[in-house]
Amino acid sequence: MLDGLTILLAQDDGNGAFTMIVAGLIALIAAGVFGMIILVYGKIWFQAYMSRANISLMSLVGMTFRQVNARTIVQAKIMAIQAGISGEGEMDITTQRLEAHYLAGGNLPNVIRAIIAAHRADINLDFDKAAAIDLAGRDVLEAVQTSVYPKIIDCPNPLRTQKTKLSAIAKNGVELKVRARVTVRTNLERLIGGATEDTIIARVGEGIITSIGSANTHLEVMKNPDMVSRAVLDRGLDAQTAFEIVSIDIADIDVGQNIGARLQADQAEADTRVAQAKAEERRAMAAARGQEMKAEVARNRAKVVLAEAEVPLAMAAAFREGNLEASPVNPDGGKR
């Protein structure tokens, strides 16, 4: 376009009329573009200028081409400036850093609010760490608020499980149903990569069950429930988690069933059934043995009958062979 204008200007007849027309058109177009820019970005630029946010008008235009919400960037920069957290140096919250976090899909206003809250509470939290926490999927503002004002976690959590109390059994076999409240605050140093609330609940529940299971009787726990809290705290359950346990309090404790007695009764009943089964087995074996002996007696009687039947036959055979003689009979009927 500039080359065409140069050719037209070279062909001018010298009176400069055509040059003035072209210059006027160019000025009119430039004024229209500038007016449009002022109309679209003037208010937000003036807001940034009056807040000393140090964002140029061309930067605002460039944000549109980079598909960045200019108003979000300006508001975040103004919040940082007014809160006094956008200092000079390497860790300055620059416009480029704000745009980069926005393009990465981060919640930019939430990050700035979290940094302001941490600054007010004298907590060391820079923009890079806050942005990393936000991009990791954690609510960085909630994390800072929890660091300042610890929150309470129910163990077990009725919102995540149907159980409202933990069930633990002492050495004497009596069941105790316990509900604990764990006070925690966020550890920002371990927030990235640290375990979540579910791990805290699981570890505390395990510690409570173990501590009650170590008690000789349930009366010891009922009399001194803080022994469970101390035992659980001494185990360092917040290691490698995103939280620091402030306290563990036993909110409610009830006596459940006598599991030991029930187990003993069940065992005794099972032993009785086993003994009855063994006695029934012995009775059946004895009855079978009696039937066997009756059969043996019948078999022996049959053998006797067979033997008695063979006696006459043997006598007849002996008589025929002359091995058996008849004795003479006396006149009086007796034998000699």
Buried (B, 14 or more C-beta within 10 A) or exposed (E): EEEEBEEEEEEEEEEEEEBEEBEEEEEEEEEEEEEEBEEBBBEBBEBBEEBEBEBEBEBBBBBEEEEBEBBBBBBBBBBBBEBEBBEEEEEEBBBEBBBEBBEEEBBBBBBBBBBBBBBEEEBEBBBEBBBBBBBEEBBBBEBBBBBBEBBEBBBBBEEEEEEEBBBBBBBBBBBBBBBBBBBBBBBBEBBBEBBEBEBBBBBBBBBBBBBBEBBEEBEBBBEEBEBBBEBBBEBEBBEEBBBBBBEBEBEEBEEBEBBBEEEEEEEEEEEEEEEEEEEEEEEEEEEEEEEEEEEEEEEEEEEEEEEEEEEEEEEEEEEEEEEEEEEEEEEEEEEE
